[in-house]
């Protein structure tokens, strides 16, 4: 890929809620001279976003492009080395853009947590991306960077120690943040599709739904994503985690894309840490009930429309104070085939779904645009770990996030 392209990085959806946060992060962290463009449907809104960014961004061009205009998307993809998309729900808006980037040899990343979209993108455009040299990287926000990179680091540390393959890996999530309308719209879209489609229901239930070769998977029984609350050995309670199913599918795809380097017997699960004592137990029970009841309500057409009136609308999200107070911490414990134990931590400041996600996607874009020669030698439909690996880990550490893995200290 040469400098004949007009831009190093294009941010599509830059005038949306998350898009603005990503644009601000890139403006503050891109090296001088990085050629960034802001893209979206409205020139006026893009210019408004640009005017509110740090001075370095005031010379960035704006490009009008609609996700429904295939010709415009093809021109946009050909104009840049890398492209970030925050235009969701991705199942509704995203596939033509993935196709345009795959055809143009343009690196692409998004924030999707929609398994149906990722599966469709892999099936339709994975081969074209491999042929053109494009890295198409889904799930580059809180879904699913902390999970995917933490397991990547655990595998690397265990392999360096000669400690065998990963067998049992469990993530406990703790986080503080808000909810945006875009996330609600994506969840509603997936559940609506599940109500109509047996294929979607099968994908949602299948822990190996994103495997590059489903028939080659070992079909190791995986932890239940809606398991009842339980009390851990340290006295803290855990309940089912809303992101567990999709994050697990991404981690297992990383394992398969690396030739099952993590281990063919890998079992991976996630829970949310609700704290100790009676309060922790009550919160865990409430989370479990909420996921079952809430998901069921969203599947009922009339109830779903009523909930839309009280839930955040698309294009809205937590205010600046909420984003600043937020944080995330994912603690991952692993056991290897000889029985050695390892731990990893992925953590950072800021609302995980928005402030921290803007860091993750922004640094992904900069890595794709500027670090191509240092990235793993892979192309096609990839994951954060397989496309970016240690390069993204280093970038996120430099941006103030924590990513670390080590052998667990034996309990005396």
matplotlib code that plots the C-alpha trace (Angstrom):
import matplotlib.pyplot as plt

x = [0.0, 1.6, 1.2, -0.8, -3.9, -5.2, -5.6, -3.9, -7.1, -10.8, -13.3, -16.8, -19.6, -17.5, -20.5, -22.2, -21.9, -19.0, -17.6, -17.0, -15.1, -12.9, -12.2, -11.1, -8.8, -7.2, -6.7, -4.9, -2.8, -2.0, 1.6, 2.1, 1.5, -1.0, -3.6, -7.0, -10.4, -13.8, -16.7, -20.4, -23.7, -23.8, -21.1, -22.5, -22.4, -18.9, -17.6, -19.2, -17.3, -14.1, -14.4, -14.7, -11.6, -8.1, -6.4, -4.4, -7.6, -8.9, -7.2, -8.6, -10.8, -14.5, -15.9, -19.6, -20.5, -23.7, -23.5, -26.3, -24.4, -22.2, -20.3, -19.5, -18.3, -16.0, -14.4, -14.0, -12.3, -9.9, -8.9, -7.4, -5.0, -7.3, -11.0, -12.8, -16.6, -18.9, -22.0, -24.3, -26.4, -23.8, -26.1, -28.2, -25.6, -22.2, -21.8, -21.3, -18.5, -16.7, -17.0, -15.6, -12.6, -12.0, -12.0, -9.8, -7.1, -8.1, -7.7, -11.0, -12.1, -15.4, -17.1, -19.6, -20.9, -23.3, -22.4, -24.8, -23.0, -19.5, -20.5, -22.0, -18.9, -16.6, -18.6, -19.1, -15.8, -13.2, -11.7, -11.6, -9.9, -7.2, -6.6, -6.3, -4.2, -6.9, -7.1, -10.8, -11.0, -14.3, -15.1, -12.4, -14.0, -15.0, -16.5, -14.0, -10.5, -10.0, -11.1, -9.2, -5.9, -5.9, -6.1, -3.5, -1.2, -1.9, -1.1, 2.1, 3.3, 2.5, 4.2, 7.3, 7.4, 6.9, 3.8, 1.6, -1.7, -4.5, -7.3, -9.6, -9.8, -12.3, -12.8, -14.4, -15.6, -16.0, -17.0, -18.7, -20.4, -23.5, -25.5, -26.0, -28.8, -26.6, -25.9, -29.6, -30.4, -27.8, -29.1, -32.7, -31.7, -30.0, -32.9, -35.5, -33.5, -33.4, -37.2, -37.6, -34.7, -33.7, -30.3, -29.7, -30.9, -28.4, -25.5, -26.3, -26.3, -23.2, -19.9, -18.0, -20.3, -17.4, -15.0, -13.2, -13.8, -16.7, -16.3, -12.7, -13.5, -13.0, -16.5, -15.1, -18.1, -18.0, -19.2, -22.8, -23.3, -26.5, -25.2, -26.8, -25.1, -22.2, -19.8, -16.1, -13.4, -12.5, -16.0, -17.1, -20.3, -20.5, -23.5, -23.9, -22.2, -24.1, -21.0, -19.9, -21.4, -19.9, -16.6, -16.2, -17.0, -14.3, -11.7, -12.4, -12.1, -8.6, -7.7, -8.8, -7.2, -3.8, -4.2, -5.6, -2.3, -4.1, -5.1, -7.7, -9.1, -9.7, -12.7, -13.4, -16.1, -17.0, -18.9, -19.6, -18.1, -20.9, -18.9, -19.0, -21.6, -25.4, -25.3, -23.1, -25.4, -28.5, -26.8, -25.8, -29.3, -30.7, -28.3, -29.3, -33.0, -32.5, -30.8, -33.4, -36.5, -35.0, -34.0, -37.4, -39.2, -37.2, -38.3, -42.0, -42.8, -45.2, -43.1, -40.0, -41.5, -42.7, -39.2, -37.8, -39.6, -37.8, -34.4, -31.7, -32.3, -29.7, -27.1, -27.3, -25.1, -23.7, -22.7, -19.1, -19.2, -20.5, -17.8, -15.1, -16.2, -16.3, -13.7, -13.3, -11.2, -11.2, -9.4, -8.7, -7.5, -6.1, -5.0, -2.7, -2.4, 0.2, -1.9, 0.1, -2.0, -1.7, -3.6, -4.1, -5.6, -7.0, -8.1, -8.5, -10.1, -13.2, -16.7, -15.9, -18.4, -17.6, -14.5, -12.4, -13.8, -12.8, -9.2, -9.4, -10.8, -8.7, -5.5, -6.7, -7.1, -3.6, -2.0, -3.7, -2.8, 0.8, 2.1, 1.3, 4.9, 5.0, 1.6, 1.2, 1.5, -2.2, -5.0, -8.7, -11.4, -9.5, -9.8, -8.0, -5.6, -4.8, -4.7, -2.9, -1.6, 1.3, 1.3, -2.2, -1.2, 1.7, -0.4, -3.1, -0.5, 1.0, -2.6, -3.0, -4.6, -3.3, -2.6, -0.5, -0.2, 1.9, 2.0, -0.2, 1.5, 0.7, -1.5, 0.5]
y = [0.0, 3.3, 7.0, 7.3, 7.1, 10.4, 9.4, 7.3, 6.9, 7.6, 7.7, 6.9, 7.9, 10.7, 12.8, 10.0, 9.7, 7.2, 8.6, 12.0, 10.3, 8.3, 11.4, 13.3, 10.4, 10.2, 14.0, 13.9, 10.8, 10.6, 11.4, 14.8, 14.5, 11.6, 12.2, 11.7, 12.4, 12.5, 10.9, 10.7, 11.6, 15.3, 17.8, 20.3, 17.9, 16.7, 20.3, 20.9, 17.9, 19.0, 22.5, 21.1, 19.0, 20.0, 22.5, 19.7, 18.4, 21.6, 20.9, 17.4, 17.0, 16.0, 13.4, 13.0, 9.3, 7.4, 3.8, 3.0, 4.4, 1.6, 3.8, 6.3, 3.6, 2.1, 5.6, 6.1, 2.7, 3.3, 6.7, 5.4, 2.9, 2.2, 2.9, 2.8, 2.5, 3.4, 3.2, 0.7, -1.4, -3.2, -5.9, -3.2, -0.8, -2.5, -5.2, -3.0, -1.1, -4.4, -5.5, -2.2, -2.4, -6.0, -5.3, -2.2, -3.8, -1.3, -2.2, -2.0, -2.1, -1.6, -1.9, -4.6, -7.1, -8.6, -12.3, -12.4, -9.5, -10.9, -14.3, -12.7, -10.5, -13.5, -15.7, -13.0, -11.1, -13.0, -14.5, -11.2, -9.5, -12.3, -11.9, -8.1, -8.1, -6.2, -6.8, -6.8, -6.6, -6.7, -6.2, -3.5, -1.9, -3.2, -5.9, -7.7, -6.2, -6.8, -10.5, -11.2, -9.6, -10.9, -14.5, -13.7, -12.6, -15.6, -17.9, -16.1, -16.2, -19.9, -20.7, -18.8, -20.7, -24.1, -24.5, -26.2, -25.2, -23.3, -25.5, -23.6, -19.8, -17.7, -13.9, -11.9, -8.5, -5.4, -2.1, 1.2, 3.1, 4.1, 2.9, 4.5, 4.3, 2.7, -0.3, -0.7, -0.6, -3.2, -5.6, -5.0, -5.8, -9.1, -10.2, -9.2, -11.3, -14.2, -14.0, -14.5, -16.7, -20.2, -19.6, -16.6, -18.5, -21.3, -18.8, -17.2, -20.6, -21.9, -21.1, -21.8, -19.7, -17.6, -20.5, -20.3, -24.1, -25.2, -28.9, -28.9, -27.6, -30.0, -29.2, -29.1, -28.3, -24.6, -22.8, -21.8, -18.1, -17.9, -20.0, -19.3, -17.0, -18.5, -17.6, -17.9, -19.1, -15.5, -14.8, -12.6, -13.4, -13.7, -13.6, -14.1, -11.4, -9.8, -9.9, -13.5, -15.2, -12.9, -12.4, -16.1, -16.6, -14.0, -15.7, -19.1, -17.6, -16.3, -19.7, -21.4, -18.7, -19.5, -23.2, -23.7, -22.5, -21.7, -25.3, -27.6, -28.3, -24.6, -23.8, -20.1, -18.3, -14.9, -13.7, -10.4, -9.8, -8.4, -8.2, -10.0, -10.7, -10.5, -7.4, -9.3, -12.3, -10.1, -8.2, -11.5, -12.8, -9.5, -9.7, -13.2, -12.4, -9.2, -10.9, -13.6, -11.3, -8.4, -10.5, -12.1, -8.7, -7.4, -10.4, -9.4, -6.9, -4.7, -4.6, -3.9, -0.8, 0.4, -0.1, 2.0, 5.0, 4.8, 3.4, 5.7, 6.7, 6.1, 8.8, 9.4, 8.1, 8.9, 12.4, 13.6, 13.3, 9.7, 8.8, 10.3, 8.4, 5.1, 2.3, -1.3, -4.2, -7.7, -10.4, -13.6, -16.8, -19.7, -23.3, -25.1, -28.7, -29.5, -27.7, -24.5, -21.4, -17.9, -14.6, -11.7, -8.2, -5.9, -2.6, 1.1, 4.4, 5.8, 4.5, 1.1, 1.3, 4.8, 6.5, 3.4, 2.0, 5.2, 4.5, 0.9, 1.7, 4.8, 2.9, 0.1, 2.5, 4.1, 0.6, -0.4, 2.8, 3.3, 0.0, -2.4, -3.6, -4.6, -6.4, -10.1, -11.4, -12.1, -10.8, -11.5, -11.5, -11.4, -10.6, -8.0, -10.6, -12.2, -8.9, -6.6, -8.7, -7.2, -4.0, -3.1, -4.2, -1.8, 1.1, 0.6, 0.5, 3.8, 5.2, 4.4, 1.0, -2.0, -5.3, -7.9, -11.6, -13.6, -16.9, -17.0, -17.0, -20.3, -20.0, -20.9]
z = [0.0, -1.1, -0.3, -3.5, -1.3, -0.1, 3.6, 6.1, 8.2, 7.6, 10.4, 9.1, 11.4, 12.9, 13.7, 15.8, 19.5, 19.6, 16.4, 18.0, 20.9, 18.5, 16.4, 19.6, 20.7, 17.3, 17.2, 20.5, 19.8, 16.0, 15.2, 13.4, 9.7, 10.0, 7.2, 8.8, 7.2, 8.8, 6.9, 7.2, 5.7, 6.6, 5.7, 8.2, 11.1, 10.2, 10.1, 13.5, 14.9, 13.3, 14.8, 18.3, 18.0, 19.0, 16.6, 14.8, 13.4, 11.9, 8.6, 8.3, 5.2, 5.5, 3.1, 2.5, 2.2, 2.9, 4.1, 1.6, -1.4, -2.7, -5.2, -2.5, -0.2, -2.9, -3.5, 0.2, 0.6, -2.3, -0.8, 2.4, 4.0, 6.9, 7.7, 11.0, 11.1, 14.0, 11.8, 13.4, 13.8, 11.6, 10.3, 8.8, 7.6, 7.6, 4.9, 1.8, 3.5, 4.5, 0.9, -0.4, 1.9, 1.1, -2.7, -2.3, 0.0, 2.7, 6.4, 8.2, 11.9, 13.7, 17.1, 16.4, 18.9, 16.4, 15.7, 12.7, 11.1, 11.7, 10.4, 7.2, 6.7, 7.0, 4.6, 2.0, 2.0, 3.9, 0.8, -1.0, 1.9, 2.0, -1.8, -1.6, 1.6, 3.7, 7.4, 8.3, 12.1, 14.0, 17.7, 18.3, 21.4, 24.9, 22.8, 22.6, 22.9, 26.6, 26.4, 23.2, 24.1, 27.6, 26.3, 23.7, 26.5, 28.6, 25.7, 25.0, 28.6, 29.1, 25.8, 26.8, 30.0, 28.3, 30.4, 27.8, 26.3, 27.9, 29.2, 31.4, 31.1, 33.0, 32.9, 35.7, 34.6, 36.7, 35.2, 35.7, 32.9, 31.0, 28.1, 24.6, 22.2, 19.6, 21.8, 22.6, 18.8, 18.0, 20.8, 19.6, 16.0, 16.9, 19.1, 16.4, 13.9, 16.4, 16.8, 13.0, 12.1, 13.2, 11.7, 14.0, 17.0, 16.1, 15.8, 19.1, 20.9, 19.2, 21.0, 17.8, 15.6, 14.3, 13.7, 10.3, 10.0, 12.1, 11.2, 12.5, 15.9, 18.8, 20.3, 23.8, 26.1, 27.0, 30.2, 30.2, 29.4, 31.5, 34.5, 37.9, 40.3, 42.2, 45.0, 44.2, 46.6, 47.4, 48.7, 45.8, 43.9, 40.1, 37.7, 34.0, 31.8, 29.0, 26.7, 27.5, 24.4, 21.8, 23.5, 23.8, 20.1, 19.3, 21.5, 20.0, 16.5, 17.5, 18.7, 15.4, 13.2, 14.9, 14.3, 17.8, 19.3, 22.6, 22.9, 21.3, 24.7, 25.5, 27.6, 27.9, 29.9, 31.3, 34.4, 36.0, 39.4, 41.7, 44.9, 48.3, 50.9, 50.7, 48.4, 45.9, 46.0, 45.4, 42.5, 40.9, 41.1, 39.7, 36.8, 36.0, 36.2, 34.2, 31.3, 31.0, 31.5, 29.6, 26.6, 26.5, 26.7, 23.7, 21.7, 22.1, 19.4, 21.3, 24.5, 22.5, 20.9, 24.4, 25.8, 23.0, 24.4, 27.8, 26.7, 25.2, 21.5, 18.8, 18.7, 22.4, 25.3, 28.8, 29.5, 29.9, 33.7, 33.5, 31.0, 33.1, 36.3, 34.5, 34.4, 33.6, 35.0, 33.6, 35.6, 33.7, 35.4, 33.3, 33.9, 31.5, 30.5, 33.2, 35.8, 36.0, 36.8, 35.2, 35.6, 33.3, 33.8, 31.2, 32.7, 32.1, 33.0, 31.5, 30.7, 29.1, 26.3, 25.2, 26.7, 26.9, 23.6, 21.8, 23.0, 21.8, 18.3, 17.9, 18.6, 16.4, 13.5, 14.1, 14.2, 10.9, 9.2, 10.5, 11.8, 9.0, 8.7, 12.4, 12.5, 12.3, 8.7, 8.2, 6.0, 5.7, 8.4, 11.6, 15.4, 17.4, 18.7, 15.3, 13.3, 15.8, 18.8, 20.6, 18.6, 19.9, 23.4, 23.3, 22.0, 24.6, 27.4, 26.1, 26.1, 29.8, 29.8, 31.6, 29.9, 31.8, 32.2, 34.7, 36.5, 39.5, 42.9, 44.6, 47.7, 50.8]

ax = plt.figure().add_subplot(projection="3d")
ax.plot(x, y, z, "-o")
ax.set_aspect("equal")
plt.show()
